[in-house]
Amino acid sequence: MKTIPLTRGKEALVDDEDYEFLMQWKWHYRKDARTGYASRWVRSQRKQYVVWMHHTVCQRAGITLDGKQCDHRDQNGLNNRRSNLRPATQIENNRNQRRRQDNTSGVKGVDWYARSQKWRVRVAGECIGYFQLLEHAHQARDQAAKKVFGTFAPE
C-alpha cells in the first residue's frame, strides 16, 4: 500500500500495483458533501471533465461497472485500494452511507421517539421496533440492516 499526495495536504491510499501508473498525473482533493475524493482534470476538444481516481483504479483492476457506480466499502473516498472498491447501483451506494450529522443517537437508523419514550429503529423506511435501551436498538438495527441490505449494510 502506498499514498499519493493530493492538494490541500491530503493523501490517497492505493495498492502498490497502481501507484506508478497513477503518479503520472497531479491529483486534486475534491470535497463532497460527505467525504473527499481524488480527481484530476482532463481536457478534450475544448472541454474539461473530471476523472476520479477510484474509477481509474476500478478500470485497471477489471472491475466491470456496467452502468453502476464505483463504491468505497469503508466509506472513505480516499481509500482507493482495489479491495475497498466494488460496483454498486445508486440504491446500494446510498445504503452504504454514514449516519447523518444531525443524528443524536450515534447509531444510523435509530432515533429517540418522544411519544413512546423509547428508541425507535428504522431500516429502509420501515419501523423495526421500539427499545428501552440504546444498545438493544443498535443490535436490532444491525441485524435488520444486514438482512435487508446484505453486504451494503453500513457499519
N, C-alpha and C positions, 0 to 999 in steps of 0.2 A: 504494500500500500504506500502511495506517495501523495504529496499535496501539491497542488498547482496554485500559485499566487493569483489572487484576483484584485481588483480595485477595492478601495475602502478598507484595506488591511485584512480582507477575508481570504480564506483558502478553501479549495475544493478537494475532497478526497477522491482518488482514482486508483484503479489497480495498476500494478507495475506494467502490464502489457499494453495499457492505453496511454501511459504517461508521455512517452516520446512523441507519439502522434499528436496528442493534444497540446503539447508545448510549442508547436509550430505557430500558434496564434496567441494573441493577447486576449485574455478572458476578463470579463467585467462582472461585477457583482450587481445583480438586479433584485431589488426588494419587491416582494409580492405582498399581498395583504396578510398572509400567514407565515411565509418563510422567504428565504432568499435563494436565488439560483445563479449559476454560472452561465454566461452567454457571451456571444460575440456578434459583431455586425458584419454582414456580407453585402457587397454592392454588386448588383447585376442589372445591366441595361438601364441605367439611371434610377434604379430603385434600390432601396436599402431594406433589408429584413434581418430579423434576429435568428440566430442559430443557437439552440440550447445545448449545453454540454451533455446533459443526460440523454438527449435524443441522439447525439453523435455516438455516445457510448453504446446505446441500445443497437444502433445500426451496426457498429463494429462487432458487437457481441452476437449478432444474428438474431436478436430478439425481434420477432415479427410483430408489428403493431396492428396491421390490417385495420386502420381507421381508429384504433384505440389510442389512449394516451400512455405515456411512459410514467409510471407511478413509482415513487420512492417508498419502499416498505416501512422505513423508520421515520417517515415524515420530515426528514432533513434534506432539503433541496440541494445542499452542498455535498452530500454523500453520494457520489456518482460511481461507486464500485458496482460491478456487474451483479453481484449477489444481492444488492439492495434495489435493483431496478426490475420492474415487471410490467407487462402490458395490462391495462385496466380500462374499462369503459368509464364514462363520465360518472355514472352512478357508483361504481366500485371505488373510484378515486375519491368521491365525496364521502364515502363511508370511512375512508382511511384518514380522516381529518382529525386534528387535535381538538380538545374541548375548547369551547368559546371562552374568550377572556372575561366575559361577564358572568361566567358560571360561578356560583357561590358554594357549591358542594365540593368542588375539586374533582368531581367524577363526571365524565361525559354521560349525558342521558339521565342524570339524577338531579332532582331539584326538590326544594322544600315546598310541600303543599300545605299551605296555611289552613285550609278548610278542615283537613283531617289531622293536622299537626303531625304529619309523618313525611318521610322521604318518598317521593314518587319516582318510579323508574319508567323511562320511555325508551323504546328502541324502534327505529324506523316509523315514528309517529304513533306507535301503538303503546298503550299503557300496559306495562307488565305487572305492576302491583305497587303496594304501599308498605313501607317498612319503618319500624320504630328506630332501628339502628342504621347509621350510615354504612357501616361495614357490610351489613346484610344486603342493603340496597346495591352496593358496589358489586358484591358477588353475584347477585341476581342479574344485574346489568351485563356483567362479563359473560355469564352463561348464555343469556338471551342473544347478545351480540354475536357470539361465536356460532350459535345455531342459525341465526338469520344471515349474517354477513360472511361466514366462513373465514378464509384467510385474510379477508379485508377488514376484519373486526379490529378497530383501533385499540391500542393498549391503554 
